[in-house]
Amino acid sequence: MDVPNALAHTAHVAGALAAVLLLALAGRGAARRLRQPEVVGEVTVGLLAGPAVIAAFGETSLDTVLPGPVFDALKFVGEAGLVLYLVGLAHKLRVGPDRPARRTAGWVVAGALVPPLCAGALLAGWILLTGDTAARGNAPLPSFVLMLAVAMTITAVPVMSRILTDRGMSRSAAGQTALTAAIAIDAVGWLLLTVAIGLGAGDPSGSLASLRALLLGLLCAAAVRYGLRTRPAREFCAHLPGTAAVVLGATALAVALAMEHLGMTAVVGAALVGFAIPGDAGAPWARAVSSVSRAGRALAPVFFVVTGVTVLSGAFSTAPWSLIAWAVVLGCAAKILGGYAGARLGGLPHGTARQVGILVNTRGLTELIVLQAGHAAGVLSAPVVLALTVMALATTTMTGPLLNLHARAGRRPEHGKLPLQTESGVR
């Protein structure tokens, strides 16, 4: 590519990236006006941007706006943003909040994990019974069933954290219990995701390649963990946090892309690096991790647009409404009822248990990451990804209204006022 063409290509990529970020800004603004988490508007606008252009102007118009080389560059930027964001997310899952009673948290984990796993298996069974070959795809049956089960279990820790902070519930019994359970559930979910992707290889050579990729990721993660604990690394992170963030981000990208090259999805590599970072209190690398996560979060809208173009554009015409309805109903019922039952078995009162059930039903961005991994590995078909994307958006969107409804239901008749939610609970 000569210099003028290279400059034109760079300018085209920069323009497309700016347009995507402006769309995300508009989506966040719309979500705020609707009193929804910003990520809901950002995700919705990003996912629908590509399909909307195709529906309005035809596929050739999208090819003109985003020709192959430009789209490939955006795809890389989106994947890089996803990897960087996952480093911070996985580290947050490792550190976690202040711990509630172990027995209570254990029951909530069981309630919000086992029923959704069963719900995913039920959804897979329904797809098999209907004979919908487009939704079934070509993945091996064990991998397909397990991936659907994992997709149903996910709870979005970042979105839940934001909801708890905005509502002053981050130190309440319901907030602490739900967030602790979500962290444990998602940690199990990532492990099962790795197994599902490995099973999706379908033959011994493919499984061996996935195992090699996983071993590489584990070795790199161990190197990151023990390297950060050395005195030179601590001093480097303390005195040069910006440079440390660049090194950490580059390391995460290298591990993720290497694992992807060997046959494992990049998100697993990013998660392994994030989990490997020690969760020491006041650690000098905390600022570097935070900077890496913020950079990834800023680029995440590109991932939504790319996903909308590559996965959802063709899925709208092939995904039956019955599949979408079943995904939403099973997803909500399993999480809300399971989380409520677990909280009650753990000794929480009825009102607090209802809040826990509502909170663990939040799926958000984390669900979309799992779906992208399943689709990239060839385990989940486009119609199933669409159905589960609608489920993720629906469950996240309903969290705020359901919490409001719960507050109104707990109104004291003699005063006619809503209870005041504070950091320590309801008073």
ABEGO torsion letter per residue (X at the ends): XBAAAAAAAAAAAAAAAAAAAAAAAAAAAAAAAAGBBAAAAAAAAAAAAAAAAAAAAEAAAAAAABBAAAAAAAAAAAAAAAAAAAAAAAAAAAAEBBBBBAAAAAAAAAAAAAAAAAAAAAAAAAAAAAGBAAAAEABBAAAAAAAAAAAAABBBAAAAAAAAAAAGAAABAAAAAAAAAAAAAAAAAAAAAAAAAAAAAGBAAAAAAAAAAAAAAAAAAAAAAAAAABAAAAAAAAABAAAAAAAAAAAAAAAAAAAAAAGBBAAAAAAAAAAABBABBGBAAAAAAAAAAAAAAAAAAAAAAAAAAAAAAAAAAABBAAAAAAAAAAAAAAAAAAAAAAAAAAGBBAAAAAAAAAAAABAEAAAAAAAAAAAAAGABBAAAAAAAAAAAAAAAAAAAAAAAAAAAAABBAAAGBBBBBBAAEBX
